[in-house]
């Protein structure tokens, strides 16, 4: 219902890696759970606790999609 599966990897963009992630997800989880896009973020935003800052990452994703 308006949501899509997107993979975000930390690092520089690499089409071979993106294709491999896409293929592995399709193989393990099926076409419906496979990410529609594989995006690369240079350094995932983290909170003081070291956990990924999902609010900041969501904001970044809105600009990418």
Secondary structure, 3 states (H helix, E strand, C coil): CCCCCEEEEECCCCHHHHHHHHHHHHHHHCHHHCCCEEEEECCCCECCCCCECHHHHHHHHHHHC
